[in-house]
Amino acid sequence: METTSTTTGGNMKTTTTGDNVEEIRFGSRVWWKSKGDEGQDVYVAQFMSDENEMLGKYVDSSSYDIVVDEDADFYLPKGSFCDSVDLTEDDCAFKFRKGVFTHDEQVGAYEGLYDAASKSDNRGLAAGPRPSAHGYRAWASEYQLDILDYYISGQKRTVDGSDMFDDIKRKHESVGEDNRGTVWLRKQISKVYGKNINHDFFPTLIEELNNMSVDDASVHAKHIKKDFISSTAYAASLWSGIAGFYGRYPRFPFGRPTAYVENNEEQFAKCFPFARKLDTVFKKLMPVRWAKQNEFAKRLDNKFLIGGDTSFTTITVNTTTADRNARMACHRDAGSLNEGFSNLLTITKDGKSWKGGYLVCPEVGAAINCRPGDLLLIDNMRIIHANSPIEAPDSGDEDFLRMSLVFYFREDMDQLGSWEYEALRRKYVNGRRKNPDHPLQRRAWNGVSSNMFEQQEWYDYLELNMGREIVEKYHPAVYSQKPNTLEAFL
């Protein structure tokens, strides 16, 4: 038997078939909904929209049609990422479970991780559209940079001989700014111009350039771009931080704890019961993806694992209050293990709350209302996601606190050696940096050089501190070449 019902306003149409599968339709968007073995709702999207143009932008209520507020498994359309006929974990966009964590587990996570979040300028697309100012600095807009390049190039003309200046202005009337960019050095400008950087400076500069010869204007514009704009790129600020452990990085070529963990080991340990519960439920809900992630975890020294016995290495911590912003724009995560799975969890303190803050997946028109104690396992490497607006509850700003956590395994940590080996790499780098007699020593040198861990200086240092067997373990080719001499033969 087939029944049809329509919600008020006629926006949603739900059809139930004899197989107890509901077809939910919003316009051209369709989801199939049924019940799973544990009573959870099971959704299968029949579409996947191209939402790449939303990257770096905030979502609103038009970005989703359905809100998931109960236990649910949500699958992508067949063929999106997996060719299997049956639904598998590789088809899964997310799994959501209510009330997974106890009060004490949440308190431990809050106390262990809240201070890990700080004001961050390095979240890229996730930070959303950049504001007009960045602390003591102000953004050098794409329009301003293009204008400077116009003067630097000798005030180039278009193909038809017209002035490019007006073309640049028209271009930027319709094109938005990037999420990340360089900033004007406010202090430098005020010394020379004594102007308000947001309102008076740039028009004054243009007038100044217009009164110069073409050659002089080119030289002056080069000077402005070189000396008045920071060489560092920034994103909009978020209250976000990292707890746990890092892999190697060009400037820090050794595995290490994050600064927060290194300075707050006892406080950090309070989150371990929460992490262990998460790992247990992850294994139950996504056994295949958990097993793959756990294989990587077993290869890693357990001192790099959260709690020493979970499949997670790292935690992203975001906090939103009346004076902290951690609303995320549309993005895909990077750095997580592809074979594994990530998650999102929200906690608070003393019953404080918030309005909104749905985790929105615009490609499949779904939003998840994740509240304190809930668990959301989500494929955030493949799925574009963002937060809907996060607002204070009706009771006011003093009752406003939302803390979100993402536990994951960092893919680059699979290359690490033992805890002691990575610690020695760190000691080696710092020793070179502080050695005034090192042949590579120079001002502000960080101790790192190209191929430094493939050179005899490192092999000798490693053998001196950890023994020849460790050199042979991590650098087996070092002793493989035997000297071709009669003495060696005998």
DRENPAVEX-74166 format. One record per residue (C-alpha): residue number from 1; residue in three letters; x, z, y. Coordinates in steps of 0.05 Angstrom, whole numbers, always signed. Example, Ala and Ser with C-alpha at 12.3 -4.5 7.8 and 13.67 -1.06 7.14 Angstrom:
% DRENPAVEX-74166
{1,"ALA",{+246,+156,-90}}
{2,"SER",{+273,+143,-21}}
END
This chain:
% DRENPAVEX-74166
{1,"MET",{+0,+0,+0}}
{2,"GLU",{+25,-17,+70}}
{3,"THR",{+7,+22,+132}}
{4,"THR",{+23,+8,+204}}
{5,"SER",{+24,+55,+264}}
{6,"THR",{+46,+45,+336}}
{7,"THR",{+71,+98,+384}}
{8,"THR",{+42,+109,+453}}
{9,"GLY",{+62,+52,+498}}
{10,"GLY",{+70,+4,+440}}
{11,"ASN",{+147,+6,+442}}
{12,"MET",{+158,+26,+369}}
{13,"LYS",{+125,-1,+308}}
{14,"THR",{+132,+34,+240}}
{15,"THR",{+112,+0,+175}}
{16,"THR",{+112,+37,+108}}
{17,"THR",{+117,-4,+44}}
{18,"GLY",{+99,+13,-27}}
{19,"ASP",{+173,+30,-39}}
{20,"ASN",{+168,+87,+11}}
{21,"VAL",{+214,+51,+58}}
{22,"GLU",{+194,+51,+131}}
{23,"GLU",{+211,-8,+175}}
{24,"ILE",{+222,+17,+246}}
{25,"ARG",{+221,-37,+299}}
{26,"PHE",{+238,-35,+374}}
{27,"GLY",{+231,-106,+399}}
{28,"SER",{+279,-147,+357}}
{29,"ARG",{+317,-86,+332}}
{30,"VAL",{+299,-63,+261}}
{31,"TRP",{+320,-3,+218}}
{32,"TRP",{+299,+14,+147}}
{33,"LYS",{+286,+88,+135}}
{34,"SER",{+277,+125,+70}}
{35,"LYS",{+292,+193,+39}}
{36,"GLY",{+357,+211,+5}}
{37,"ASP",{+370,+255,-56}}
{38,"GLU",{+378,+318,-13}}
{39,"GLY",{+316,+304,+29}}
{40,"GLN",{+357,+274,+86}}
{41,"ASP",{+333,+213,+125}}
{42,"VAL",{+370,+150,+105}}
{43,"TYR",{+374,+95,+158}}
{44,"VAL",{+400,+25,+147}}
{45,"ALA",{+407,-16,+210}}
{46,"GLN",{+388,-89,+202}}
{47,"PHE",{+429,-110,+263}}
{48,"MET",{+495,-94,+297}}
{49,"SER",{+498,-114,+370}}
{50,"ASP",{+560,-138,+405}}
{51,"GLU",{+572,-82,+455}}
{52,"ASN",{+645,-95,+472}}
{53,"GLU",{+627,-105,+544}}
{54,"MET",{+605,-32,+545}}
{55,"LEU",{+675,-7,+531}}
{56,"GLY",{+696,+39,+587}}
{57,"LYS",{+625,+46,+613}}
{58,"TYR",{+576,+103,+608}}
{59,"VAL",{+513,+98,+566}}
{60,"ASP",{+443,+116,+588}}
{61,"SER",{+375,+119,+555}}
{62,"SER",{+373,+42,+550}}
{63,"SER",{+433,+45,+502}}
{64,"TYR",{+393,+74,+444}}
{65,"ASP",{+322,+70,+415}}
{66,"ILE",{+322,+125,+363}}
{67,"VAL",{+347,+197,+365}}
{68,"VAL",{+373,+229,+301}}
{69,"ASP",{+356,+303,+304}}
{70,"GLU",{+351,+321,+229}}
{71,"ASP",{+396,+313,+168}}
{72,"ALA",{+411,+239,+162}}
{73,"ASP",{+456,+185,+131}}
{74,"PHE",{+462,+123,+175}}
{75,"TYR",{+487,+57,+147}}
{76,"LEU",{+509,-8,+180}}
{77,"PRO",{+478,-74,+159}}
{78,"LYS",{+506,-101,+94}}
{79,"GLY",{+566,-145,+104}}
{80,"SER",{+588,-112,+169}}
{81,"PHE",{+650,-81,+137}}
{82,"CYS",{+637,-81,+62}}
{83,"ASP",{+615,-138,+16}}
{84,"SER",{+587,-93,-39}}
{85,"VAL",{+514,-104,-58}}
{86,"ASP",{+500,-29,-59}}
{87,"LEU",{+509,+17,+0}}
{88,"THR",{+576,+51,-2}}
{89,"GLU",{+616,+99,+41}}
{90,"ASP",{+649,+39,+73}}
{91,"ASP",{+580,+18,+99}}
{92,"CYS",{+568,+87,+129}}
{93,"ALA",{+568,+94,+205}}
{94,"PHE",{+555,+169,+203}}
{95,"LYS",{+526,+228,+165}}
{96,"PHE",{+494,+285,+203}}
{97,"ARG",{+477,+355,+177}}
{98,"LYS",{+444,+412,+215}}
{99,"GLY",{+467,+484,+214}}
{100,"VAL",{+530,+476,+171}}
{101,"PHE",{+573,+529,+205}}
{102,"THR",{+560,+603,+209}}
{103,"HIS",{+561,+643,+273}}
{104,"ASP",{+629,+675,+255}}
{105,"GLU",{+660,+607,+239}}
{106,"GLN",{+637,+580,+306}}
{107,"VAL",{+664,+641,+343}}
{108,"GLY",{+731,+631,+309}}
{109,"ALA",{+733,+558,+329}}
{110,"TYR",{+715,+574,+401}}
{111,"GLU",{+767,+629,+407}}
{112,"GLY",{+820,+589,+372}}
{113,"LEU",{+812,+524,+409}}
{114,"TYR",{+779,+532,+477}}
{115,"ASP",{+844,+540,+515}}
{116,"ALA",{+872,+476,+484}}
{117,"ALA",{+832,+434,+532}}
{118,"SER",{+862,+420,+600}}
{119,"LYS",{+853,+369,+655}}
{120,"SER",{+876,+303,+626}}
{121,"ASP",{+890,+235,+656}}
{122,"ASN",{+906,+200,+591}}
{123,"ARG",{+840,+186,+556}}
{124,"GLY",{+837,+112,+576}}
{125,"LEU",{+769,+79,+564}}
{126,"ALA",{+738,+144,+541}}
{127,"ALA",{+747,+173,+611}}
{128,"GLY",{+696,+125,+639}}
{129,"PRO",{+695,+91,+707}}
{130,"ARG",{+749,+119,+751}}
{131,"PRO",{+730,+158,+814}}
{132,"SER",{+753,+139,+884}}
{133,"ALA",{+807,+193,+885}}
{134,"HIS",{+854,+226,+836}}
{135,"GLY",{+873,+295,+859}}
{136,"TYR",{+922,+288,+917}}
{137,"ARG",{+925,+212,+905}}
{138,"ALA",{+875,+155,+913}}
{139,"TRP",{+867,+93,+869}}
{140,"ALA",{+901,+29,+890}}
{141,"SER",{+843,-17,+875}}
{142,"GLU",{+849,-85,+842}}
{143,"TYR",{+824,-115,+907}}
{144,"GLN",{+879,-81,+947}}
{145,"LEU",{+932,-102,+897}}
{146,"ASP",{+908,-174,+899}}
{147,"ILE",{+910,-174,+975}}
{148,"LEU",{+982,-148,+974}}
{149,"ASP",{+1001,-203,+924}}
{150,"TYR",{+968,-254,+971}}
{151,"TYR",{+1015,-234,+1027}}
{152,"ILE",{+1075,-227,+981}}
{153,"SER",{+1065,-298,+956}}
{154,"GLY",{+1068,-325,+1027}}
{155,"GLN",{+993,-326,+1039}}
{156,"LYS",{+980,-380,+988}}
{157,"ARG",{+924,-430,+997}}
{158,"THR",{+874,-454,+946}}
{159,"VAL",{+876,-525,+917}}
{160,"ASP",{+830,-551,+972}}
{161,"GLY",{+874,-518,+1025}}
{162,"SER",{+826,-462,+1043}}
{163,"ASP",{+847,-389,+1054}}
{164,"MET",{+850,-348,+989}}
{165,"PHE",{+835,-284,+1027}}
{166,"ASP",{+760,-296,+1027}}
{167,"ASP",{+762,-317,+954}}
{168,"ILE",{+794,-251,+936}}
{169,"LYS",{+741,-212,+973}}
{170,"ARG",{+684,-251,+939}}
{171,"LYS",{+716,-242,+871}}
{172,"HIS",{+718,-166,+878}}
{173,"GLU",{+647,-161,+903}}
{174,"SER",{+624,-179,+833}}
{175,"VAL",{+679,-151,+789}}
{176,"GLY",{+683,-77,+775}}
{177,"GLU",{+747,-36,+774}}
{178,"ASP",{+787,-20,+711}}
{179,"ASN",{+784,+50,+681}}
{180,"ARG",{+858,+59,+688}}
{181,"GLY",{+904,+41,+746}}
{182,"THR",{+958,+59,+795}}
{183,"VAL",{+949,+104,+855}}
{184,"TRP",{+970,+105,+927}}
{185,"LEU",{+1021,+158,+945}}
{186,"ARG",{+981,+194,+997}}
{187,"LYS",{+1038,+235,+1025}}
{188,"GLN",{+1082,+174,+1035}}
{189,"ILE",{+1026,+138,+1072}}
{190,"SER",{+1010,+196,+1117}}
{191,"LYS",{+1083,+202,+1139}}
{192,"VAL",{+1084,+130,+1163}}
{193,"TYR",{+1013,+116,+1184}}
{194,"GLY",{+981,+184,+1195}}
{195,"LYS",{+916,+154,+1170}}
{196,"ASN",{+860,+175,+1123}}
{197,"ILE",{+878,+137,+1060}}
{198,"ASN",{+806,+125,+1040}}
{199,"HIS",{+780,+96,+1105}}
{200,"ASP",{+833,+78,+1156}}
{201,"PHE",{+898,+59,+1122}}
{202,"PHE",{+885,-7,+1087}}
{203,"PRO",{+848,-43,+1144}}
{204,"THR",{+904,-21,+1190}}
{205,"LEU",{+955,-49,+1141}}
{206,"ILE",{+918,-116,+1137}}
{207,"GLU",{+917,-121,+1213}}
{208,"GLU",{+991,-105,+1215}}
{209,"LEU",{+1006,-160,+1163}}
{210,"ASN",{+964,-210,+1200}}
{211,"ASN",{+1005,-200,+1263}}
{212,"MET",{+1070,-216,+1227}}
{213,"SER",{+1102,-282,+1209}}
{214,"VAL",{+1088,-306,+1138}}
{215,"ASP",{+1159,-287,+1117}}
{216,"ASP",{+1158,-219,+1150}}
{217,"ALA",{+1089,-204,+1120}}
{218,"SER",{+1116,-221,+1051}}
{219,"VAL",{+1175,-174,+1058}}
{220,"HIS",{+1131,-118,+1086}}
{221,"ALA",{+1078,-125,+1032}}
{222,"LYS",{+1132,-121,+979}}
{223,"HIS",{+1157,-57,+1012}}
{224,"ILE",{+1087,-27,+1012}}
{225,"LYS",{+1075,-44,+939}}
{226,"LYS",{+1143,-17,+917}}
{227,"ASP",{+1146,+48,+958}}
{228,"PHE",{+1074,+68,+971}}
{229,"ILE",{+1043,+58,+901}}
{230,"SER",{+1060,+102,+841}}
{231,"SER",{+1090,+67,+781}}
{232,"THR",{+1049,+111,+735}}
{233,"ALA",{+980,+89,+712}}
{234,"TYR",{+925,+140,+710}}
{235,"ALA",{+854,+145,+683}}
{236,"ALA",{+796,+186,+707}}
{237,"SER",{+805,+260,+692}}
{238,"LEU",{+773,+295,+633}}
{239,"TRP",{+779,+366,+606}}
{240,"SER",{+809,+348,+540}}
{241,"GLY",{+868,+370,+497}}
{242,"ILE",{+901,+366,+430}}
{243,"ALA",{+912,+422,+380}}
{244,"GLY",{+948,+417,+313}}
{245,"PHE",{+1006,+370,+301}}
{246,"TYR",{+1035,+304,+324}}
{247,"GLY",{+1074,+249,+289}}
{248,"ARG",{+1136,+216,+317}}
{249,"TYR",{+1134,+181,+383}}
{250,"PRO",{+1189,+139,+418}}
{251,"ARG",{+1204,+194,+469}}
{252,"PHE",{+1195,+249,+416}}
{253,"PRO",{+1220,+219,+350}}
{254,"PHE",{+1202,+279,+307}}
{255,"GLY",{+1139,+311,+278}}
{256,"ARG",{+1120,+373,+316}}
{257,"PRO",{+1064,+421,+334}}
{258,"THR",{+1027,+408,+399}}
{259,"ALA",{+1047,+450,+458}}
{260,"TYR",{+983,+491,+452}}
{261,"VAL",{+997,+509,+379}}
{262,"GLU",{+1071,+523,+392}}
{263,"ASN",{+1053,+573,+445}}
{264,"ASN",{+990,+603,+414}}
{265,"GLU",{+999,+606,+339}}
{266,"GLU",{+958,+669,+327}}
{267,"GLN",{+901,+645,+371}}
{268,"PHE",{+901,+577,+339}}
{269,"ALA",{+895,+608,+269}}
{270,"LYS",{+826,+634,+287}}
{271,"CYS",{+798,+564,+277}}
{272,"PHE",{+822,+559,+204}}
{273,"PRO",{+758,+584,+170}}
{274,"PHE",{+719,+533,+210}}
{275,"ALA",{+768,+478,+189}}
{276,"ARG",{+763,+498,+116}}
{277,"LYS",{+687,+496,+117}}
{278,"LEU",{+689,+428,+149}}
{279,"ASP",{+737,+402,+96}}
{280,"THR",{+692,+428,+40}}
{281,"VAL",{+630,+394,+68}}
{282,"PHE",{+669,+330,+83}}
{283,"LYS",{+690,+328,+10}}
{284,"LYS",{+618,+337,-13}}
{285,"LEU",{+586,+286,+34}}
{286,"MET",{+640,+232,+32}}
{287,"PRO",{+679,+243,-33}}
{288,"VAL",{+713,+175,-34}}
{289,"ARG",{+737,+176,+38}}
{290,"TRP",{+757,+249,+31}}
{291,"ALA",{+798,+234,-31}}
{292,"LYS",{+835,+178,+5}}
{293,"GLN",{+850,+223,+64}}
{294,"ASN",{+870,+280,+18}}
{295,"GLU",{+921,+235,-16}}
{296,"PHE",{+956,+227,+51}}
{297,"ALA",{+950,+302,+63}}
{298,"LYS",{+983,+317,-4}}
{299,"ARG",{+1043,+274,+14}}
{300,"LEU",{+1052,+312,+79}}
{301,"ASP",{+1087,+380,+85}}
{302,"ASN",{+1028,+428,+87}}
{303,"LYS",{+1057,+462,+149}}
{304,"PHE",{+1032,+400,+186}}
{305,"LEU",{+960,+411,+161}}
{306,"ILE",{+907,+452,+197}}
{307,"GLY",{+905,+518,+160}}
{308,"GLY",{+958,+492,+111}}
{309,"ASP",{+905,+471,+60}}
{310,"THR",{+857,+422,+93}}
{311,"SER",{+860,+346,+100}}
{312,"PHE",{+866,+349,+176}}
{313,"THR",{+928,+348,+220}}
{314,"THR",{+900,+346,+290}}
{315,"ILE",{+841,+367,+333}}
{316,"THR",{+816,+337,+398}}
{317,"VAL",{+783,+390,+441}}
{318,"ASN",{+736,+372,+499}}
{319,"THR",{+700,+421,+544}}
{320,"THR",{+644,+410,+594}}
{321,"THR",{+619,+464,+642}}
{322,"ALA",{+594,+465,+713}}
{323,"ASP",{+666,+452,+736}}
{324,"ARG",{+695,+416,+676}}
{325,"ASN",{+679,+344,+657}}
{326,"ALA",{+687,+318,+586}}
{327,"ARG",{+633,+265,+584}}
{328,"MET",{+661,+205,+545}}
{329,"ALA",{+648,+132,+562}}
{330,"CYS",{+642,+78,+508}}
{331,"HIS",{+705,+73,+466}}
{332,"ARG",{+732,+69,+396}}
{333,"ASP",{+782,+122,+374}}
{334,"ALA",{+853,+105,+357}}
{335,"GLY",{+905,+139,+314}}
{336,"SER",{+859,+167,+260}}
{337,"LEU",{+872,+148,+188}}
{338,"ASN",{+832,+85,+173}}
{339,"GLU",{+821,+104,+100}}
{340,"GLY",{+794,+172,+120}}
{341,"PHE",{+737,+194,+166}}
{342,"SER",{+731,+232,+230}}
{343,"ASN",{+677,+278,+256}}
{344,"LEU",{+646,+310,+317}}
{345,"LEU",{+624,+382,+323}}
{346,"THR",{+597,+421,+382}}
{347,"ILE",{+602,+495,+394}}
{348,"THR",{+588,+542,+452}}
{349,"LYS",{+596,+615,+471}}
{350,"ASP",{+545,+671,+477}}
{351,"GLY",{+486,+625,+467}}
{352,"LYS",{+502,+581,+527}}
{353,"SER",{+472,+512,+524}}
{354,"TRP",{+465,+443,+556}}
{355,"LYS",{+416,+386,+563}}
{356,"GLY",{+432,+316,+537}}
{357,"GLY",{+501,+302,+511}}
{358,"TYR",{+476,+258,+454}}
{359,"LEU",{+530,+221,+415}}
{360,"VAL",{+507,+149,+425}}
{361,"CYS",{+525,+89,+381}}
{362,"PRO",{+500,+30,+423}}
{363,"GLU",{+517,-23,+371}}
{364,"VAL",{+462,+4,+326}}
{365,"GLY",{+417,+33,+379}}
{366,"ALA",{+422,+105,+354}}
{367,"ALA",{+437,+172,+386}}
{368,"ILE",{+452,+238,+351}}
{369,"ASN",{+433,+305,+380}}
{370,"CYS",{+491,+347,+355}}
{371,"ARG",{+482,+420,+372}}
{372,"PRO",{+524,+483,+357}}
{373,"GLY",{+534,+492,+283}}
{374,"ASP",{+518,+420,+265}}
{375,"LEU",{+565,+371,+231}}
{376,"LEU",{+571,+297,+247}}
{377,"LEU",{+618,+256,+203}}
{378,"ILE",{+628,+189,+239}}
{379,"ASP",{+670,+127,+231}}
{380,"ASN",{+694,+130,+302}}
{381,"MET",{+751,+80,+292}}
{382,"ARG",{+702,+24,+280}}
{383,"ILE",{+639,+47,+316}}
{384,"ILE",{+634,+45,+392}}
{385,"HIS",{+610,+113,+415}}
{386,"ALA",{+598,+153,+479}}
{387,"ASN",{+561,+213,+507}}
{388,"SER",{+495,+209,+544}}
{389,"PRO",{+495,+251,+608}}
{390,"ILE",{+511,+324,+597}}
{391,"GLU",{+474,+371,+644}}
{392,"ALA",{+465,+445,+655}}
{393,"PRO",{+405,+478,+622}}
{394,"ASP",{+343,+496,+663}}
{395,"SER",{+370,+567,+668}}
{396,"GLY",{+427,+544,+711}}
{397,"ASP",{+502,+529,+714}}
{398,"GLU",{+522,+599,+692}}
{399,"ASP",{+491,+584,+623}}
{400,"PHE",{+526,+516,+617}}
{401,"LEU",{+581,+506,+564}}
{402,"ARG",{+591,+450,+514}}
{403,"MET",{+654,+446,+473}}
{404,"SER",{+664,+387,+426}}
{405,"LEU",{+716,+382,+371}}
{406,"VAL",{+742,+323,+330}}
{407,"PHE",{+784,+340,+269}}
{408,"TYR",{+823,+282,+238}}
{409,"PHE",{+886,+261,+201}}
{410,"ARG",{+936,+224,+246}}
{411,"GLU",{+957,+161,+210}}
{412,"ASP",{+1028,+161,+239}}
{413,"MET",{+1043,+228,+206}}
{414,"ASP",{+1048,+195,+138}}
{415,"GLN",{+1120,+175,+155}}
{416,"LEU",{+1143,+247,+167}}
{417,"GLY",{+1194,+285,+125}}
{418,"SER",{+1192,+358,+110}}
{419,"TRP",{+1177,+410,+165}}
{420,"GLU",{+1251,+430,+164}}
{421,"TYR",{+1275,+357,+168}}
{422,"GLU",{+1230,+341,+227}}
{423,"ALA",{+1252,+406,+261}}
{424,"LEU",{+1325,+385,+253}}
{425,"ARG",{+1310,+317,+284}}
{426,"ARG",{+1282,+354,+343}}
{427,"LYS",{+1343,+400,+348}}
{428,"TYR",{+1388,+340,+344}}
{429,"VAL",{+1353,+305,+402}}
{430,"ASN",{+1355,+367,+445}}
{431,"GLY",{+1428,+379,+428}}
{432,"ARG",{+1446,+309,+451}}
{433,"ARG",{+1405,+317,+514}}
{434,"LYS",{+1441,+382,+533}}
{435,"ASN",{+1511,+359,+513}}
{436,"PRO",{+1548,+340,+578}}
{437,"ASP",{+1603,+307,+538}}
{438,"HIS",{+1559,+261,+498}}
{439,"PRO",{+1581,+188,+510}}
{440,"LEU",{+1510,+167,+526}}
{441,"GLN",{+1498,+225,+575}}
{442,"ARG",{+1467,+204,+641}}
{443,"ARG",{+1422,+233,+694}}
{444,"ALA",{+1354,+256,+666}}
{445,"TRP",{+1371,+230,+596}}
{446,"ASN",{+1323,+256,+543}}
{447,"GLY",{+1372,+252,+486}}
{448,"VAL",{+1339,+192,+453}}
{449,"SER",{+1373,+125,+442}}
{450,"SER",{+1358,+62,+403}}
{451,"ASN",{+1366,+68,+327}}
{452,"MET",{+1395,+138,+335}}
{453,"PHE",{+1371,+160,+266}}
{454,"GLU",{+1406,+101,+232}}
{455,"GLN",{+1475,+118,+256}}
{456,"GLN",{+1534,+158,+228}}
{457,"GLU",{+1528,+211,+283}}
{458,"TRP",{+1460,+231,+255}}
{459,"TYR",{+1481,+226,+182}}
{460,"ASP",{+1540,+272,+194}}
{461,"TYR",{+1496,+322,+232}}
{462,"LEU",{+1443,+321,+178}}
{463,"GLU",{+1494,+332,+122}}
{464,"LEU",{+1527,+389,+160}}
{465,"ASN",{+1460,+425,+170}}
{466,"MET",{+1420,+408,+107}}
{467,"GLY",{+1469,+381,+56}}
{468,"ARG",{+1486,+314,+26}}
{469,"GLU",{+1425,+313,-20}}
{470,"ILE",{+1379,+312,+41}}
{471,"VAL",{+1417,+253,+70}}
{472,"GLU",{+1409,+217,+3}}
{473,"LYS",{+1335,+234,+1}}
{474,"TYR",{+1317,+207,+70}}
{475,"HIS",{+1372,+156,+80}}
{476,"PRO",{+1389,+132,+9}}
{477,"ALA",{+1430,+72,+32}}
{478,"VAL",{+1482,+115,+67}}
{479,"TYR",{+1523,+131,+5}}
{480,"SER",{+1504,+69,-36}}
{481,"GLN",{+1566,+29,-13}}
{482,"LYS",{+1625,+53,-54}}
{483,"PRO",{+1696,+38,-28}}
{484,"ASN",{+1727,-19,-67}}
{485,"THR",{+1795,+13,-79}}
{486,"LEU",{+1837,+30,-140}}
{487,"GLU",{+1831,+104,-123}}
{488,"ALA",{+1755,+99,-122}}
{489,"PHE",{+1756,+61,-188}}
{490,"LEU",{+1800,+114,-222}}
END
